[in-house]
Amino acid sequence: MALSSWLRWLVTIQVICWVPLITGFGSATGNPATGTLEPAEVRAALHTLPYEIELRRIKGPAGNSASFAGKAHGPHDTTLEFSIGIGDPPHPLAVPGSGTKHVVWYEEMDFVFNDDSDIASKFETAAQWQEVASMAAKVNGSLCRAATGEPCPI
C-alpha cells in the first residue's frame, strides 16, 4: 500500500473512531424537539472549538435553506476546509481540491458536511494527518450537537 493511500486510510479510520468520543465539544445544546440544525446555530457551535474558525455564508444549491464555507486552522500548520449545507433535504457543496468526495450526510438533521481531509498532497506530516482527522471529527460533531444536543450517530 502506497504511503498516501495508507495515510488516507488512517485518517478515515481515525475520523470514524473519534467522532463518538469528541462530539461532546461545544456548548450548543441542540433542539431535541426538532432534531435539526438551524442556520443560526452554526456559527455559535463552531466557535466553541479550539481552532481559529473562518466561516462565511455562501449561495448554495437550490433547495438549501443555508450554505456555509469554512476553514479551521490548527496548531500544526493544518487547515481544514469544509462546507455545510442545510435543507430538507440538504444538498452538498464542493470543497476546493476535494469536490464532494468526503461528504457526510445527516439528512435526518437537515444538514450535510463536507471537508478536504482526504487530500494527500495537502498534509505532509503524521501530526498534520492526525490533527486534520481530529479537526474534521470535532467540526462535524459540533454541528450534530447543535442539532440534537447529542453526539453524531455512527
Secondary structure, 3 states (H helix, E strand, C coil): CCHHHHHHHHHHHHHHHHHHHHCCCCCCCCCCCCCCCCHHHHHHHHCCCCCEEEEEEECCCCCEEEEEEEEEEECCCEEEEEEEEEECCCCCCCECCCECCCEEEEHHHCEEEEECCCCCCCCCCHHHHHHHHHHHHHHHHHHHHHHHCCCCCC
